[in-house]
Amino acid sequence: MEITLQIQDENDLKWLLPLLERWKIPFSKKVVAPIVVAPPAQAIDPVLEKLYELVRQGATGASYGDPLAYQKMVRTDRPLPFRDTKL
């Protein structure tokens, strides 16, 4: 079985490597060049420039917040037969 991890924070890698060595799990490191997103050469709208900057920075799971809290906030229970009706 092979698992690929994309680790952006070097501190996370420093934490993970000793565990892999301790558990005797073989691993290899491969550095991948980041994808460069460049805006068009001509002058662009400032809003588009901000969007390009967001794309260049990338997205992490932390930017989405807590998914459980979101589900609790937006979910509404629907009435179910035999659960919400009294016989």
C-alpha positions in Angstrom: 0.0 0.0 0.0 1.3 3.5 -0.8 0.1 6.7 0.8 1.1 10.2 -0.5 1.1 13.1 1.9 1.4 16.7 0.9 3.0 18.5 3.9 3.3 22.3 3.6 4.7 23.0 7.1 8.2 21.9 7.7 7.5 21.5 11.4 4.8 18.9 10.7 7.4 16.9 8.7 9.9 17.1 11.6 7.2 15.7 13.9 6.2 12.9 11.4 9.6 11.5 10.4 10.6 10.2 13.9 7.3 8.4 14.1 7.8 6.7 10.8 11.3 5.7 11.8 10.1 4.4 15.2 7.3 2.3 13.6 9.8 1.1 10.9 7.6 2.4 8.1 9.6 2.9 4.9 9.3 6.4 3.4 10.8 8.6 0.8 10.7 12.4 0.5 10.1 14.1 -2.8 10.1 17.9 -3.2 7.6 19.1 -5.7 7.9 22.5 -7.3 4.9 24.7 -6.5 2.5 25.6 -9.4 3.0 29.2 -10.3 -0.1 31.2 -11.2 0.8 34.4 -12.9 -1.7 37.1 -13.7 -1.9 38.4 -17.3 0.9 40.8 -18.4 -1.4 43.8 -18.8 -2.8 45.8 -16.0 -5.8 44.0 -14.3 -8.6 44.9 -12.0 -7.6 45.1 -8.3 -10.2 42.6 -7.4 -8.8 40.1 -9.8 -5.3 40.8 -8.4 -6.6 39.8 -5.0 -8.1 36.6 -6.4 -4.8 35.7 -8.1 -3.0 36.3 -4.8 -5.4 33.9 -3.0 -4.8 31.2 -5.7 -1.0 31.7 -5.4 -1.2 31.2 -1.6 -3.3 28.0 -1.9 -6.0 26.8 0.3 -5.7 24.7 3.5 -8.4 22.8 5.4 -8.1 25.4 8.1 -9.5 28.1 5.9 -12.9 26.3 5.8 -13.5 26.4 9.5 -15.1 23.6 11.6 -17.3 21.4 9.3 -19.2 19.9 12.3 -20.2 23.3 13.6 -21.3 24.3 10.1 -23.5 21.2 9.7 -25.1 21.8 13.1 -25.8 25.4 12.1 -27.4 24.7 8.7 -29.1 21.4 9.2 -32.7 21.2 10.0 -34.3 18.0 10.9 -37.3 16.9 8.9 -40.2 15.2 10.5 -40.0 11.4 10.1 -43.0 9.0 10.3 -43.1 7.0 13.5 -40.5 9.2 15.1 -42.3 12.5 15.4 -45.9 11.3 15.4 -47.6 9.8 18.4 -49.6 6.7 17.9 
